[in-house]
Amino acid sequence: MGPGRSARRRGPALKYGAVALVSLFVGVGIGASDGSAEAGKAATDAKAEPRPTVTVTETTPGEPAAAPTVVKTVTAQPKKAEPAGPATTFSGEGEYLVGEDIKPGTYRTAGSESEFGCYWERAKDASGEFDSIIANNNLEGPGRVTLNEGEYFKTNRCQEWKRVG
């Protein structure tokens, strides 16, 4: 192990060390360029925001000073929404409980949605039994029906029903 041998070992170590050091600088440079671009953009965005302005009004000697302007900020309170309740307009296809699904009252429809006519039915319950039917009708044109709380209203092939009273 003479002096020549230790110089040989230092060569690869210096080469690898130099490569590592250059790689480190390149990596730092890449990382800094991404961050600086974002930082530059943020700085540009910050400059683009409106800034407050100050207005100074001078008065000449002997003139009374103008009264300061008072600005009062008032926060508007939203109106309270009425609680959702039974509908006053509903589809011409379905079964509805009056007072829960739809409001009691008189409703009208423009009539049939198809060539088979519009059918409506008022019933005591949702059983579908013939004895539960209070009233029913097949409409060719426009029609009206008065619905009472607690009744079931069944409608088929009708246009939209709208409350009119």
URURQUI-V815531 format. One record per pair of residues at least 24 apart in sequence whose ideal C-beta (glycine too) atoms are under 10 Angstrom apart, sorted by the first residue. I is the first residue (numbers start at 1). J is the second residue. Records with the same first field share a line. If there is no record, write none. Layout:
BEGIN
I: J + J
END
This chain:
BEGIN
86: 149 + 163
87: 161 + 163
88: 161 + 162 + 163 + 164
89: 160 + 161 + 162 + 163
90: 153 + 155 + 160 + 161 + 162 + 163
91: 155 + 158 + 159 + 160 + 161
92: 118 + 119 + 120 + 155 + 156 + 157 + 158 + 159 + 160 + 161
93: 154 + 155 + 156 + 157 + 158 + 159 + 160
94: 153 + 154 + 155 + 156 + 158 + 161
95: 121 + 123 + 126 + 128 + 152 + 153 + 154 + 155 + 156
96: 147 + 151 + 152 + 153 + 154 + 155 + 161
97: 125 + 126 + 149 + 150 + 151 + 152 + 153
98: 122 + 147 + 148 + 149 + 150 + 151 + 152 + 153
99: 147 + 148 + 149 + 150 + 151
100: 149 + 150
101: 152 + 153
102: 147 + 151 + 153 + 161 + 163
103: 147 + 149 + 163
104: 146 + 147 + 148 + 149 + 150 + 151 + 163
105: 145 + 146 + 147 + 148 + 149 + 163 + 164 + 165
106: 144 + 145 + 146 + 147 + 163 + 164 + 165
107: 143 + 144 + 145 + 146 + 147 + 153 + 155 + 160 + 161 + 162 + 163 + 164 + 165
108: 142 + 143 + 144 + 145 + 159 + 160 + 161 + 162 + 163 + 164 + 165
109: 139 + 141 + 142 + 143 + 144 + 145 + 155 + 158 + 159 + 160 + 161 + 162
110: 139 + 141 + 142 + 143 + 158 + 159 + 160 + 161 + 162
111: 139 + 140 + 141 + 142 + 143 + 157 + 158 + 159
112: 138 + 139 + 140 + 141 + 142 + 143 + 156 + 157 + 158 + 159
113: 156 + 157 + 158 + 159 + 160
114: 156 + 157 + 158
115: 157
116: 156 + 157
117: 141 + 156 + 157 + 158
118: 142 + 143 + 155 + 156 + 157 + 158 + 159 + 161
119: 154 + 155 + 156 + 157 + 158
120: 144 + 145 + 147 + 153 + 154 + 155 + 156 + 157 + 158 + 161
121: 145 + 151 + 152 + 153 + 154 + 155 + 156
122: 146 + 147 + 148 + 151 + 152 + 153 + 154
123: 151 + 152 + 153 + 154
124: 150 + 151 + 152
125: 150 + 151 + 152
126: 152 + 154
127: 152
128: 152 + 154
END
